[in-house]
Amino acid sequence: MVLASIRMTIPRKKRDQALKILESIAGQNKVYSGCLGSHIYEDALESNIIVFEEKWRSEEDLERHLSSGEYRAVLLVMEMALKHPEVKFYRISTSTGMETIEKARSSAR
């Protein structure tokens, strides 16, 4: 799985436009093969920070998305940012859940 994360500082006057574009992309992603989810987050402490995250099944699925015409809209939002967006791609080979917390808490006793 690949997690794509873009953290952007968007001017207040462009915030609504940026969110509308990202919401559209997140909605479109639901129908694309290989997309495991898209989420938009706003920073609770800094109102002009928006984080757009996408989860993709494989590198190939992500690359197909990045080269698509629809992805131009994401690039447009990135261009709205006040400074260079923080773009990260995380390759995740395994994941765990509550069992990790339970294991850590039980071994601490």
KETORKE-651614 format. One record per residue: y, z, x of N, C-alpha, C, O in turn; residue in one letter. Coordinates in pm, whole numbers, plus 50000, padded with zeros to 5 digits. Layout:
! residues N
YZXYZXYZXYZXA;...
//
This chain:
! residues 109
498835000050085500005000050000501245000050090501235005650199M;502304993650041503564993350112504654998750019504784994449905V;505425008350071506565013749998507825008050060508085009950179L;508615001049980509894995450024511005004349969511045007049849A;511895008950055512965017950013514305012950067514445010150186S;515285012049978516635007950017517605018549969517725021049849I;518305024950062519305035250029520675029150053520995024750163R;521495028949946522785022049953523915031049906523755039049813M;525055029749971526285036349928527105025949853527695017049913T;527125027249721527765017349634529115022749588529195034249545I;530185014649596531485019249544531385022749395530665016049321P;532095032949354532055037449214532325025949116531675025049012R;533275017349148533645006649054532554995849042532584987948948K;531594995549136530514985649129529174992049092528154985149083K;529165005149071527935012549044527195007248921525995004648927R;527895005748811527255001148687526654987148703525554984548656D;527374978348770526874964748794525624965148882524644958248856Q;525674973248987524524974449078523304979849003522204974649019A;523504990248923522384996048848521794986048748520584985348731L;522654978348683522184968448586521294957948656520254954148603K;521704953448773520924943548848519594949548891518544943248874I;519614961648947518384967848994517434970848879516224969548894L;517974974948764517124977348646516444964448602515294964648559E;517154953348612516574940448576515424936948671514354932548626S;515634938848799514584935948899513384945148876512244940548881I;513634957848853512534967348829511724963048706510504964148706A;512404958448604511714953648484510884941248511509754940148463G;511444931848587510714919648620509494922548706508464915948693Q;509604932448795508504935748885507244939948810506134938348862N;507394945348689506254950148612505234939148585504044941948569K;505684926648580504774915748548504204908848673503324900448662V;504714912448790504244905848912502964912148963502834924348972Y;502024903648996500774908149054501074915149187501824909949270S;500494926649204500664933849329501734944449326501804952749417G;502584944449224503624954749215503024967049149502504966349038C;503094978349218502544990849167503624999749104503315010149046L;504884995549116505965003149054507295000849121507354997749240G;508365002449045509735001449095510525013049036510395016148918S;511345019349119512125030849072513525030349130513755025549241H;514465035449052515855036349094516235051049089516045057748988I;516785056049199517195069949207518675070849241519205062449314Y;519325081049188520695083949224520735097749289520075107049241E;521485099049397521585111649468522355121749384523455118749338D;521795133649365522435143949283523685149649352524575154649284A;523755148949483524885154649556525955144349590527125147849605L;525555131949602526505121149632526345110349526525385102649528E;527295109649434527145100849318527175086049352526785077849269S;527625082349470527685068149503526465063349582526445052049632N;525445071749593524215068049663523165063749560522865071149465I;522615051849580521525046749497520355043449589520545037549696I;519165047249547517945043849622517065035449531516755039249418V;516665023849582515775014849508514455014449582514395010849699F;513375018349513512045018649573511095009649497511115008949374E;510255002949573509204994549516507904997549589507894999649710E;506804997849515505484999749574504694987049554504614981749443K;504104982049663503334969649658501924972049710501714979749803W;500974965449648499564967049682499284963049826498484969449894R;499934952249873499624947150007500864941250072501884938950008S;500754938850201501824932050277502094918250218503254914050208E;501044911150180501184897750125501984897949995502844889449972E;501684907749909502424909049783503894911849810504774906049746D;504164920749904505544923949939506264911649995507384908649954L;505634904550086506254892750147506544881950043507584875450050E;505644880149949505864870449842507104874549761507924866049725R;507234887249734508394892449659509684890649739510694886049685H;509654894149867510864893249950511364878849963512564876649978L;510464869349957510864855349972511144848549837511464836649833S;511024856149728511244850349595512724848749565513584855149626S;513004840049470514374838249424514924850649358516114853549369G;514064858249290514504870449222515024880749320515924888549287E;514474881049441514884891149539516334889149584516944898249639Y;516874877149562518284874849596519194884649525520244888349578R;518814888849405519624898449330519674911949403520704918649404A;518564915849464518544928349542519474926849663520214936049696V;519424915249727520314912749841521774913149799522634917749874L;522064908349679523424908849626523904923349613525034926549650L;523044931949561523404946149548523614952249687524534960149707V;522784948649782522944953749918524294949649976524894957150052M;524764937649940526064933049988527214940849926528314941049981E;526984947249812528014955449748528244968649822529284974949805M;527304972549902527354985649968528564986950060529034977250119A;529044999350069530205002350153529865001750302530724998950385L;528615004450334528135003650472526734997750471526144995950364K;526204994850588524874988750595523844997450522523745009450549H;523094991450431522044999150361520965003450459520724997150562P;520315014350425519175019150503517925013250439517545017150329E;517295003950507516114996950455514895001450535514885000950657V;513865005850463512645010650527511425005150454511425003950331K;510405001850531509114997550476508055006750534507885007550656F;507345013750447506315023150489504945017350455504695013750341Y;504085016550554502705012050532501865024550512501755032850602R;501275025950394500535038050358499055034550349498645026350266I;498255040950433496825037850433496035047650348494975044050296S;496525059950333495855069750249496905078250178498065078750218T;496465084750072497345094250004496475105149942495305102949912S;497065116849924496385127949861497325133949756498475129749743T;496815143549683497615149749577497615164849588497765170549697G;497445171349474497475185849465496495192649560496735203849605M;495405185949590494405192049677494975195749814494525205349877E;495965188149861496605191249988497395204249980497345212450072T;498115206249870498865218649850497885230349836498095240949896I;496835228549757495845239049736495175242949867494985254849895E;494825233149947494185235850077495105243750168494685253450230K;496365239550177497325246250263497575260650215497665269850297A;497695262450085497975275850030496775285150045496935297150067R;495565279650031494395288150043494115291850189493605302650217S;494435283050281494215286050423495275295450478495055301650582S;496415296750410497475305650454497185320250416497835329450465A;496205322250329495885335950282494985342950376494615354450352R;
//
